[in-house]
Amino acid sequence: MIGIGRYRYHLVLYASPLLGDAEPYFKVAAHVREFGPEIRPYVLTYDRHPIRRASRYLLKRFVLPRRPTLFFSPAPTDMRLARGAQYIGQRLVKSAQYAALARRSIPIPPWALVTEGQQPDLRAFGPYVVVKPDRGGLGAEVRWPPRRESLKH
């Protein structure tokens, strides 16, 4: 049974089959439950099974409209909600993600945005630095060189 009485907000994470496994969405939902007890996260997946489709319909029709809802899907989808903000098919660059988390006082590892021709101060970092593009995904172009070599490529 879906209990809505103790939650002030809903967060709907839509795990699109276009992006692969839904497991990361369930991990995010677990973190939200831990850090935001007033938020009820739901992970929805595309499913052709009639009973699971009916359950998703009931959730959309009767449960979600009762509280402010944020709907998040990194891939385009035709699923829409009657009430709340929707973040669909838009990707955030890493630096924007980290800055947003820091503004909310959510712990993040030390990071620095590196632009072409810039040499940031890496003294605050350990002996290794993960270097990744600001845009990208699925681990593309991620490197883990020793700190002294981290920005040479």
GUKEMAR-658844 format. One record per atom (N, C-alpha, C): x, y, z; residue number from 1; residue in one letter; atom name. Coordinates in steps of 0.2 Angstrom, whole numbers, plus 5000, padded with zeros to 4 digits. Each point is the difference from the previous one (the first is absolute). Layout:
N
REC   xx   yy   zz   i aa at
REC    X    Y    Z NUM  A CA
...
end
This chain:
153
REC   xx   yy   zz   i aa at
REC 5004 4994 5000   1  M  N
REC 4996 5006 5000   1  M CA
REC 5004 5006 5000   1  M  C
REC 4998 5005 4996   2  I  N
REC 5004 5006 5000   2  I CA
REC 4998 5005 5005   2  I  C
REC 5004 5002 5005   3  G  N
REC 4999 5005 5005   3  G CA
REC 5002 5007 4998   3  G  C
REC 4995 5004 5000   4  I  N
REC 5002 5007 4998   4  I CA
REC 5000 5005 5006   4  I  C
REC 4997 4998 5005   5  G  N
REC 4998 5005 5005   5  G CA
REC 5006 5004 5003   5  G  C
REC 5006 4996 5001   6  R  N
REC 5006 5003 5004   6  R CA
REC 5005 5004 4995   6  R  C
REC 4999 5000 4994   7  Y  N
REC 5004 5003 4995   7  Y CA
REC 4997 5007 4998   7  Y  C
REC 5005 5004 4999   8  R  N
REC 4998 5007 4998   8  R CA
REC 5001 5000 4992   8  R  C
REC 5005 4996 4998   9  Y  N
REC 5001 5001 4992   9  Y CA
REC 5001 4993 4997   9  Y  C
REC 5000 5000 4994  10  H  N
REC 5001 4994 4996  10  H CA
REC 5006 5001 4995  10  H  C
REC 5004 4995 4999  11  L  N
REC 5005 5000 4995  11  L CA
REC 4999 4994 4996  11  L  C
REC 4999 5001 4993  12  V  N
REC 4999 4994 4996  12  V CA
REC 5006 5000 4995  12  V  C
REC 5003 4994 5000  13  L  N
REC 5006 4999 4996  13  L CA
REC 4998 4995 4995  13  L  C
REC 5000 5002 4994  14  Y  N
REC 4998 4996 4994  14  Y CA
REC 5006 4997 4997  14  Y  C
REC 5001 4993 5001  15  A  N
REC 5006 4996 4998  15  A CA
REC 4998 4998 4992  15  A  C
REC 5002 5004 4996  16  S  N
REC 4999 4999 4993  16  S CA
REC 5004 4994 4997  16  S  C
REC 4997 4995 4996  17  P  N
REC 5003 4995 4998  17  P CA
REC 5006 5002 4995  17  P  C
REC 4999 5006 4997  18  L  N
REC 5005 5003 4996  18  L CA
REC 5007 5000 5003  18  L  C
REC 5000 5001 5006  19  L  N
REC 5006 5002 5004  19  L CA
REC 5003 4994 5004  19  L  C
REC 4997 4994 4999  20  G  N
REC 5003 4994 5003  20  G CA
REC 4996 4998 5007  20  G  C
REC 5004 4997 5004  21  D  N
REC 4998 4998 5007  21  D CA
REC 4997 5005 5004  21  D  C
REC 4995 4998 5004  22  A  N
REC 4996 5004 5005  22  A CA
REC 5004 5000 5006  22  A  C
REC 5004 4996 5002  23  E  N
REC 5003 5000 5006  23  E CA
REC 5003 5007 5003  23  E  C
REC 5003 5004 4996  24  P  N
REC 5002 5006 5003  24  P CA
REC 4995 5005 5002  24  P  C
REC 4994 4999 4997  25  Y  N
REC 4994 5004 5002  25  Y CA
REC 4998 4997 5007  25  Y  C
REC 5000 4994 5001  26  F  N
REC 4998 4997 5007  26  F CA
REC 5005 5002 5005  26  F  C
REC 5006 5001 4999  27  K  N
REC 5005 5003 5004  27  K CA
REC 4999 5007 5002  27  K  C
REC 4998 5004 4995  28  V  N
REC 4999 5007 5001  28  V CA
REC 4994 5000 5005  28  V  C
REC 4995 4996 4999  29  A  N
REC 4994 5000 5004  29  A CA
REC 5001 4998 5007  29  A  C
REC 5005 4996 5001  30  A  N
REC 5002 4998 5007  30  A CA
REC 5003 5006 5003  30  A  C
REC 5004 5003 4997  31  H  N
REC 5004 5006 5003  31  H CA
REC 4995 5006 5001  31  H  C
REC 4995 5001 4996  32  V  N
REC 4995 5005 5001  32  V CA
REC 4996 4998 5007  32  V  C
REC 4998 4993 5000  33  R  N
REC 4997 4998 5006  33  R CA
REC 5004 5002 5007  33  R  C
REC 5006 4999 4999  34  E  N
REC 5005 5001 5006  34  E CA
REC 5001 5007 5002  34  E  C
REC 5001 5004 4995  35  F  N
REC 5001 5007 5001  35  F CA
REC 4994 5005 5000  35  F  C
REC 4994 4998 4997  36  G  N
REC 4994 5004 5000  36  G CA
REC 4994 4996 5002  36  G  C
REC 4999 4999 5006  37  P  N
REC 4995 4996 5002  37  P CA
REC 4993 5003 4999  37  P  C
REC 4999 5006 4998  38  E  N
REC 4994 5003 4998  38  E CA
REC 4999 4999 4992  38  E  C
REC 5004 4997 4997  39  I  N
REC 5000 4998 4993  39  I CA
REC 4998 4993 4998  39  I  C
REC 4995 4998 4997  40  R  N
REC 4999 4993 4998  40  R CA
REC 5002 4999 4993  40  R  C
REC 5006 4997 4999  41  P  N
REC 5002 4998 4993  41  P CA
REC 4997 4994 4997  41  P  C
REC 4998 5000 4993  42  Y  N
REC 4998 4995 4997  42  Y CA
REC 5004 4999 4994  42  Y  C
REC 5002 4994 4998  43  V  N
REC 5003 4998 4994  43  V CA
REC 4995 4996 4995  43  V  C
REC 4999 5003 4995  44  L  N
REC 4996 4997 4995  44  L CA
REC 5004 4998 4994  44  L  C
REC 4998 4995 4997  45  T  N
REC 5003 4997 4994  45  T CA
REC 4995 4999 4995  45  T  C
REC 5002 4999 4994  46  Y  N
REC 4996 4999 4994  46  Y CA
REC 4998 4992 5001  46  Y  C
REC 4994 4999 5000  47  D  N
REC 4998 4993 5001  47  D CA
REC 4993 4999 4996  47  D  C
REC 5000 4994 4996  48  R  N
REC 4994 4998 4996  48  R CA
REC 4995 4996 5004  48  R  C
REC 5003 4997 5006  49  H  N
REC 4995 4996 5004  49  H CA
REC 4994 5004 5002  49  H  C
REC 4994 4997 4999  50  P  N
REC 4994 5004 5001  50  P CA
REC 4999 5002 5007  50  P  C
REC 5002 4996 5005  51  I  N
REC 4999 5001 5007  51  I CA
REC 5005 5006 5002  51  I  C
REC 5006 5000 4998  52  R  N
REC 5005 5005 5002  52  R CA
REC 4998 5006 4996  52  R  C
REC 4997 5000 4994  53  R  N
REC 4998 5006 4997  53  R CA
REC 4994 5003 5004  53  R  C
REC 4996 4996 5002  54  A  N
REC 4994 5003 5004  54  A CA
REC 5002 5003 5006  54  A  C
REC 5005 4997 5004  55  S  N
REC 5003 5003 5006  55  S CA
REC 5003 5006 4999  55  S  C
REC 5004 5001 4994  56  R  N
REC 5003 5007 4998  56  R CA
REC 4994 5005 4999  56  R  C
REC 4995 4998 4996  57  Y  N
REC 4994 5004 4999  57  Y CA
REC 4997 5003 5007  57  Y  C
REC 4999 4995 5004  58  L  N
REC 4997 5002 5007  58  L CA
REC 5004 5005 5004  58  L  C
REC 5007 4999 4999  59  L  N
REC 5005 5004 5004  59  L CA
REC 4999 5007 4996  59  L  C
REC 5000 5000 4994  60  K  N
REC 5000 5007 4996  60  K CA
REC 4993 5003 5002  60  K  C
REC 4995 4997 5000  61  R  N
REC 4993 5002 5000  61  R CA
REC 4998 5003 5007  61  R  C
REC 5002 4995 5005  62  F  N
REC 4997 5002 5007  62  F CA
REC 5005 5001 5005  62  F  C
REC 5006 4998 5000  63  V  N
REC 5005 5001 5005  63  V CA
REC 5004 5007 4999  63  V  C
REC 5003 5000 4994  64  L  N
REC 5004 5006 4999  64  L CA
REC 4997 5007 5000  64  L  C
REC 4994 5000 4997  65  P  N
REC 4997 5007 5000  65  P CA
REC 4999 5003 5007  65  P  C
REC 5000 4996 5006  66  R  N
REC 4999 5002 5006  66  R CA
REC 5006 5004 5003  66  R  C
REC 5006 5000 4998  67  R  N
REC 5005 5003 5003  67  R CA
REC 5004 5003 4994  67  R  C
REC 5004 5005 5001  68  P  N
REC 5005 5003 4995  68  P CA
REC 5005 4994 4998  68  P  C
REC 5001 5000 4993  69  T  N
REC 5004 4994 4997  69  T CA
REC 5005 5003 4996  69  T  C
REC 5006 4997 5000  70  L  N
REC 5005 5001 4995  70  L CA
REC 5000 4994 4996  70  L  C
REC 5000 5000 4993  71  F  N
REC 5000 4995 4996  71  F CA
REC 5007 5000 4996  71  F  C
REC 5004 4995 5001  72  F  N
REC 5007 5000 4997  72  F CA
REC 5001 4994 4995  72  F  C
REC 5001 5002 4994  73  S  N
REC 5002 4995 4995  73  S CA
REC 5006 5003 4995  73  S  C
REC 5006 4997 5001  74  P  N
REC 5005 5003 4995  74  P CA
REC 4999 4998 4993  74  P  C
REC 4996 4996 4998  75  A  N
REC 4998 4998 4993  75  A CA
REC 4993 5003 4999  75  A  C
REC 4999 5002 4993  76  P  N
REC 4993 5002 4999  76  P CA
REC 4995 4995 5001  76  P  C
REC 4994 5002 5002  77  T  N
REC 4995 4995 5001  77  T CA
REC 4993 5004 4999  77  T  C
REC 4995 4996 4999  78  D  N
REC 4994 5003 4999  78  D CA
REC 4996 5000 5006  78  D  C
REC 5003 4997 5006  79  M  N
REC 4996 5000 5006  79  M CA
REC 5000 5007 5003  79  M  C
REC 4994 5002 5002  80  R  N
REC 5000 5007 5003  80  R CA
REC 4995 4999 5006  80  R  C
REC 5001 5005 5005  81  L  N
REC 4996 5000 5006  81  L CA
REC 4995 5006 5000  81  L  C
REC 4995 5000 5003  82  A  N
REC 4995 5005 5001  82  A CA
REC 5003 5006 5004  82  A  C
REC 5004 4999 5005  83  R  N
REC 5002 5005 5004  83  R CA
REC 5007 4999 5002  83  R  C
REC 5004 5006 5000  84  G  N
REC 5007 5000 5002  84  G CA
REC 5005 5002 4995  84  G  C
REC 5006 5000 5001  85  A  N
REC 5005 5002 4996  85  A CA
REC 5003 4994 4996  85  A  C
REC 5002 5000 4994  86  Q  N
REC 5002 4995 4996  86  Q CA
REC 5007 5001 4997  86  Q  C
REC 5004 4996 5001  87  Y  N
REC 5007 5000 4997  87  Y CA
REC 5001 4994 4995  87  Y  C
REC 4999 5002 4994  88  I  N
REC 5000 4994 4995  88  I CA
REC 5004 5001 4994  88  I  C
REC 5005 4995 4999  89  G  N
REC 5004 5000 4994  89  G CA
REC 5005 5006 5000  89  G  C
REC 5002 5003 5006  90  Q  N
REC 5005 5005 5000  90  Q CA
REC 5006 4997 5004  90  Q  C
REC 5006 5001 4998  91  R  N
REC 5006 4998 5004  91  R CA
REC 5003 5006 5003  91  R  C
REC 5002 4999 5006  92  L  N
REC 5004 5005 5004  92  L CA
REC 5008 4998 4999  92  L  C
REC 5004 5005 4999  93  V  N
REC 5007 4999 5000  93  V CA
REC 5002 4999 5007  93  V  C
REC 5006 4996 5000  94  K  N
REC 5003 4998 5007  94  K CA
REC 5000 5006 5005  94  K  C
REC 5003 5006 4997  95  S  N
REC 5002 5005 5005  95  S CA
REC 4993 5003 5002  95  S  C
REC 4995 5000 4996  96  A  N
REC 4993 5003 5003  96  A CA
REC 4997 4995 5005  96  A  C
REC 5001 4993 4999  97  Q  N
REC 4998 4996 5005  97  Q CA
REC 5003 5001 5007  97  Q  C
REC 5007 5000 4999  98  Y  N
REC 5004 5001 5007  98  Y CA
REC 4998 5007 5003  98  Y  C
REC 4999 5005 4996  99  A  N
REC 4999 5006 5003  99  A CA
REC 4993 5000 5003  99  A  C
REC 4995 4997 4997 100  A  N
REC 4993 4999 5003 100  A CA
REC 5000 4996 5007 100  A  C
REC 5004 4995 5000 101  L  N
REC 5001 4996 5006 101  L CA
REC 5003 5004 5005 101  L  C
REC 5005 5003 4999 102  A  N
REC 5004 5004 5005 102  A CA
REC 4995 5006 5003 102  A  C
REC 4996 5003 4996 103  R  N
REC 4995 5005 5002 103  R CA
REC 4995 4997 5005 103  R  C
REC 4999 4994 4999 104  R  N
REC 4995 4997 5005 104  R CA
REC 5004 4996 5006 104  R  C
REC 5006 5001 5000 105  S  N
REC 5004 4998 5006 105  S CA
REC 5001 4992 5000 105  S  C
REC 4999 4997 4994 106  I  N
REC 5001 4993 4999 106  I CA
REC 5007 4998 4999 106  I  C
REC 5003 4996 5004 107  P  N
REC 5007 4999 4999 107  P CA
REC 5002 4997 4993 107  P  C
REC 5005 5003 4998 108  I  N
REC 5003 4998 4993 108  I CA
REC 5008 5000 5001 108  I  C
REC 5003 4996 4996 109  P  N
REC 5007 5000 5000 109  P CA
REC 5003 5007 4998 109  P  C
REC 5006 5001 5001 110  P  N
REC 5003 5006 4998 110  P CA
REC 5000 5000 4992 110  P  C
REC 4999 5006 4997 111  W  N
REC 5000 5000 4993 111  W CA
REC 5002 5007 4997 111  W  C
REC 5002 5000 4994 112  A  N
REC 5002 5007 4997 112  A CA
REC 4999 4999 4993 112  A  C
REC 4997 5006 4997 113  L  N
REC 4998 5000 4993 113  L CA
REC 5007 5002 4997 113  L  C
REC 5002 4996 4995 114  V  N
REC 5006 5002 4996 114  V CA
REC 4998 5002 4993 114  V  C
REC 5002 5006 4998 115  T  N
REC 4999 5002 4993 115  T CA
REC 5007 5000 4996 115  T  C
REC 4999 5000 4994 116  E  N
REC 5006 5000 4996 116  E CA
REC 5005 5006 5002 116  E  C
REC 5006 4999 5001 117  G  N
REC 5005 5005 5001 117  G CA
REC 5000 5002 5008 117  G  C
REC 4997 4996 5004 118  Q  N
REC 4999 5002 5007 118  Q CA
REC 5004 4994 5004 118  Q  C
REC 5004 5002 5005 119  Q  N
REC 5003 4995 5004 119  Q CA
REC 4998 5001 5007 119  Q  C
REC 4995 4996 5002 120  P  N
REC 4997 5001 5007 120  P CA
REC 5005 4998 5006 120  P  C
REC 4999 5002 5006 121  D  N
REC 5004 4998 5005 121  D CA
REC 4997 4993 5003 121  D  C
REC 5004 4995 4999 122  L  N
REC 4998 4994 5002 122  L CA
REC 5003 4997 5007 122  L  C
REC 5002 5005 5004 123  R  N
REC 5003 4998 5007 123  R CA
REC 4995 4997 5004 123  R  C
REC 4993 5002 4999 124  A  N
REC 4995 4998 5005 124  A CA
REC 4998 4993 4998 124  A  C
REC 5002 4997 4995 125  F  N
REC 4999 4993 4997 125  F CA
REC 5005 4995 5003 125  F  C
REC 4998 4994 5000 126  G  N
REC 5005 4995 5002 126  G CA
REC 5005 4998 4995 126  G  C
REC 5003 4994 5000 127  P  N
REC 5005 4999 4995 127  P CA
REC 4997 4998 4993 127  P  C
REC 4994 4999 5000 128  Y  N
REC 4996 4998 4993 128  Y CA
REC 4995 5005 4999 128  Y  C
REC 4998 5002 4994 129  V  N
REC 4995 5004 4998 129  V CA
REC 4996 4997 4995 129  V  C
REC 4993 4999 5000 130  V  N
REC 4996 4998 4995 130  V CA
REC 4999 5006 4995 130  V  C
REC 5002 4998 4994 131  V  N
REC 4999 5006 4995 131  V CA
REC 4994 4997 4995 131  V  C
REC 4995 5004 5000 132  K  N
REC 4994 4998 4995 132  K CA
REC 4998 5006 4997 132  K  C
REC 4997 4999 4994 133  P  N
REC 4997 5006 4996 133  P CA
REC 4994 5003 5004 133  P  C
REC 4999 5006 4999 134  D  N
REC 4994 5004 5003 134  D CA
REC 4993 4997 4997 134  D  C
REC 5001 4998 4993 135  R  N
REC 4994 4997 4997 135  R CA
REC 5002 4993 4998 135  R  C
REC 4995 4996 5000 136  G  N
REC 5002 4993 4998 136  G CA
REC 4996 4995 5004 136  G  C
REC 5002 4994 5000 137  G  N
REC 4996 4995 5004 137  G CA
REC 5002 4993 4999 137  G  C
REC 4998 4996 5005 138  L  N
REC 5002 4992 4999 138  L CA
REC 5007 4999 5001 138  L  C
REC 5004 5005 5003 139  G  N
REC 5007 4999 5001 139  G CA
REC 5004 5002 4994 139  G  C
REC 4998 5003 4995 140  A  N
REC 5004 5002 4994 140  A CA
REC 5005 5005 5002 140  A  C
REC 5006 4999 4998 141  E  N
REC 5006 5004 5001 141  E CA
REC 5002 5002 5008 141  E  C
REC 4998 4995 5004 142  V  N
REC 5002 5001 5007 142  V CA
REC 5007 4997 5001 142  V  C
REC 5004 5004 5003 143  R  N
REC 5007 4998 5001 143  R CA
REC 5001 5000 5008 143  R  C
REC 5005 4996 5002 144  W  N
REC 5002 5000 5007 144  W CA
REC 5008 5000 5001 144  W  C
REC 5003 5005 4997 145  P  N
REC 5007 5000 5000 145  P CA
REC 5003 5003 5007 145  P  C
REC 5006 4999 5001 146  P  N
REC 5003 5003 5006 146  P CA
REC 4999 5008 5000 146  P  C
REC 5000 5003 5005 147  R  N
REC 4998 5008 5000 147  R CA
REC 5005 5004 4996 147  R  C
REC 5006 4998 5000 148  R  N
REC 5005 5004 4997 148  R CA
REC 4999 5000 4992 148  R  C
REC 4997 4994 4998 149  E  N
REC 4999 4999 4993 149  E CA
REC 4993 5002 4998 149  E  C
REC 4995 5001 5004 150  S  N
REC 4993 5000 4999 150  S CA
REC 4998 5005 4995 150  S  C
REC 5003 5006 4999 151  L  N
REC 4998 5005 4995 151  L CA
REC 5004 5000 4994 151  L  C
REC 5004 4995 4998 152  K  N
REC 5004 5001 4995 152  K CA
REC 4997 4998 4993 152  K  C
REC 4994 4997 5000 153  H  N
REC 4997 4998 4994 153  H CA
REC 4995 5004 4998 153  H  C
end
